[in-house]
Amino acid sequence: MSRTVAVTGVTGFIGRHIVEKLLSQGFAVRGLTRQAKKTTADNLTWIQGSLEDSAALAELVRGADDVVHCAGQVRGSSEDIFTRCNLSGSVRLMQAVKASGTCERFLFISSLAARYPQLSWYANSKFQAEQQLTAMASDISLGIFRPTAVYGPGDRELKPVFNWLLRGILPCTGNPESRLSFLHISDLAEAVYQWLMTALSEAAPFELCDGADAGYSWKSLQEIGSRIRAKPVHLIGIPLPLLNVAADISTLLHRIARKDPMLTRSKVRELTFGDWSASYCRLSEAIGWRPEMSLEQALRERLF
Ligand SMILES: NC(=O)c1ccc[n+]([C@@H]2O[C@H](COP(=O)([O-])OP(=O)(O)OC[C@H]3O[C@@H](n4cnc5c(N)ncnc54)[C@H](OP(=O)(O)O)[C@@H]3O)[C@@H](O)[C@H]2O)c1
């Protein structure tokens, strides 16, 4: 009999790919959604509700063997917005899992940002959630994934940067030597699948990246772009004061439009941080997963 996985964040960039992967591998999926319009698929059951709704969460995990918690607040102009979703929402989901009596495993999609909780509201909310979930898990087998910047079809954040790079312009938000890392969505979905297929008791947290040694500097991205274009790429440094002004304008405009901004001063501290290199070795040792897609290959084949 196929296993049933309850998944949150199914309507988002990462969750959508994870669900496609799980359905293709014969899992039954129960997906949480706040949206009225839903796509249909065999073996996919939609549960209407949010992380703020305990009854919906109880329904989501009813009869499920595993949970993949992918919903998260990635934009916002105050700490409270991140805490409410990423911390309180995750705790509420774990409470539902523990009350379910059927769920055995809980995979939390955290973020590499959780490595430095002091940097941003987002980073801190993910770190606090990791701590709380670990404290609560007891008989539930918890896994914590810390993916670095994820890209691929459906992503809206890195796509414009990569498009500019391939047109010959690379806007650089920090020291040109600072370290970045990336992960293609197909590799993340495969890692989730392999985690579900492995009886792993260690929560970790596990970092996930594409395995480029010591990550990428802005200069190495410039070189990759130049190789693919067979023409130069211009690296354009954006000074910190300008980034902060852009963040303030973005925050104001989004407030007027009653939307959550991505670019805030809190996010600028993440963007300009000097070392976002990561290592996937620990996860590889634990479940045998290895990333397949290099950034250069993905850019060359326009797999984003
Ligand atoms: N993208 C990356 O580079 C990256 C890197 C590391 C970690 N992550 C983590 O991966 C997860 C998914 O990121 P993403 O890039 O796919 O983001 P996304 O496209 O913005 O998707 C976020 C998902 O979470 C759902 N969600 C947000 N708040 C919710 C709430 N209160 N109740 C129920 N659902 C809620 C959204 O539902 P709606 O569609 O209804 O808004 C959406 O399905 C997040 O936890 C993020 O922190 C992302």
The ligand as an SDF file (V2000), in Angstrom:
LIG
                    3D

 48 52  0  0  0  0  0  0  0  0999 V2000
   12.9840   29.5470   -2.3800 N   0  0  0  0  0  0  0  0  0  0  0  0
   14.1280   29.3870   -1.7380 C   0  0  0  0  0  0  0  0  0  0  0  0
   15.2050   29.7400   -2.2470 O   0  0  0  0  0  0  0  0  0  0  0  0
   14.1460   28.7660   -0.3700 C   0  0  0  0  0  0  0  0  0  0  0  0
   15.3880   28.4620    0.2040 C   0  0  0  0  0  0  0  0  0  0  0  0
   15.4200   27.8530    1.4590 C   0  0  0  0  0  0  0  0  0  0  0  0
   14.2480   27.5670    2.1150 C   0  0  0  0  0  0  0  0  0  0  0  0
   13.0470   27.9000    1.5580 N   0  0  0  0  0  0  0  0  0  0  0  0
   11.8230   27.5680    2.2980 C   0  0  0  0  0  0  0  0  0  0  0  0
   11.0320   26.7190    1.4830 O   0  0  0  0  0  0  0  0  0  0  0  0
    9.6540   26.9530    1.7530 C   0  0  0  0  0  0  0  0  0  0  0  0
    8.9220   27.2460    0.4510 C   0  0  0  0  0  0  0  0  0  0  0  0
    9.5030   28.3850   -0.1540 O   0  0  0  0  0  0  0  0  0  0  0  0
    9.0320   28.8880   -1.5920 P   0  0  0  0  0  0  0  0  0  0  0  0
   10.1860   29.5350   -2.2200 O   0  0  0  0  0  0  0  0  0  0  0  0
    8.2980   27.8050   -2.2860 O   0  0  0  0  0  0  0  0  0  0  0  0
    8.0160   30.0380   -1.1500 O   0  0  0  0  0  0  0  0  0  0  0  0
    6.6250   30.4750   -1.8190 P   0  0  0  0  0  0  0  0  0  0  0  0
    6.6460   30.2370   -3.2840 O   0  0  0  0  0  0  0  0  0  0  0  0
    6.3520   31.8400   -1.3070 O   0  0  0  0  0  0  0  0  0  0  0  0
    5.5890   29.4560   -1.1830 O   0  0  0  0  0  0  0  0  0  0  0  0
    5.2080   29.5610    0.1570 C   0  0  0  0  0  0  0  0  0  0  0  0
    4.1050   28.5500    0.4090 C   0  0  0  0  0  0  0  0  0  0  0  0
    3.7260   28.6240    1.7990 O   0  0  0  0  0  0  0  0  0  0  0  0
    2.3200   28.8350    1.8730 C   0  0  0  0  0  0  0  0  0  0  0  0
    2.0050   29.5870    3.0840 N   0  0  0  0  0  0  0  0  0  0  0  0
    2.5750   30.7500    3.5130 C   0  0  0  0  0  0  0  0  0  0  0  0
    2.0220   31.1310    4.6750 N   0  0  0  0  0  0  0  0  0  0  0  0
    1.0800   30.1930    4.9840 C   0  0  0  0  0  0  0  0  0  0  0  0
    0.1620   30.0370    6.0510 C   0  0  0  0  0  0  0  0  0  0  0  0
    0.0950   30.9190    7.0480 N   0  0  0  0  0  0  0  0  0  0  0  0
   -0.6550   28.9610    6.0320 N   0  0  0  0  0  0  0  0  0  0  0  0
   -0.5900   28.0470    5.0320 C   0  0  0  0  0  0  0  0  0  0  0  0
    0.2450   28.1530    3.9800 N   0  0  0  0  0  0  0  0  0  0  0  0
    1.0740   29.2130    3.9640 C   0  0  0  0  0  0  0  0  0  0  0  0
    1.9660   29.6050    0.6200 C   0  0  0  0  0  0  0  0  0  0  0  0
    0.5810   29.5190    0.3800 O   0  0  0  0  0  0  0  0  0  0  0  0
   -0.1920   30.5890   -0.5800 P   0  0  0  0  0  0  0  0  0  0  0  0
    0.0400   30.0940   -1.9890 O   0  0  0  0  0  0  0  0  0  0  0  0
   -1.5970   30.5010   -0.1370 O   0  0  0  0  0  0  0  0  0  0  0  0
    0.4400   31.9380   -0.3170 O   0  0  0  0  0  0  0  0  0  0  0  0
    2.8150   28.8510   -0.3950 C   0  0  0  0  0  0  0  0  0  0  0  0
    2.2110   27.6360   -0.7430 O   0  0  0  0  0  0  0  0  0  0  0  0
    9.5780   28.1010    2.7410 C   0  0  0  0  0  0  0  0  0  0  0  0
    9.4070   27.5570    4.0310 O   0  0  0  0  0  0  0  0  0  0  0  0
   10.9510   28.7600    2.6250 C   0  0  0  0  0  0  0  0  0  0  0  0
   11.3300   29.3430    3.8370 O   0  0  0  0  0  0  0  0  0  0  0  0
   12.9730   28.4880    0.3320 C   0  0  0  0  0  0  0  0  0  0  0  0
  1  2  1  0
  2  3  2  0
  2  4  1  0
  4  5  1  0
  4 48  2  0
  5  6  2  0
  6  7  1  0
  7  8  2  0
  8  9  1  0
  8 48  1  0
  9 10  1  0
  9 46  1  0
 10 11  1  0
 11 12  1  0
 11 44  1  0
 12 13  1  0
 13 14  1  0
 14 15  2  0
 14 16  1  0
 14 17  1  0
 17 18  1  0
 18 19  2  0
 18 20  1  0
 18 21  1  0
 21 22  1  0
 22 23  1  0
 23 24  1  0
 23 42  1  0
 24 25  1  0
 25 26  1  0
 25 36  1  0
 26 27  1  0
 26 35  1  0
 27 28  2  0
 28 29  1  0
 29 30  1  0
 29 35  2  0
 30 31  1  0
 30 32  2  0
 32 33  1  0
 33 34  2  0
 34 35  1  0
 36 37  1  0
 36 42  1  0
 37 38  1  0
 38 39  2  0
 38 40  1  0
 38 41  1  0
 42 43  1  0
 44 45  1  0
 44 46  1  0
 46 47  1  0
M  CHG  2   8   1  16  -1
M  END
$$$$
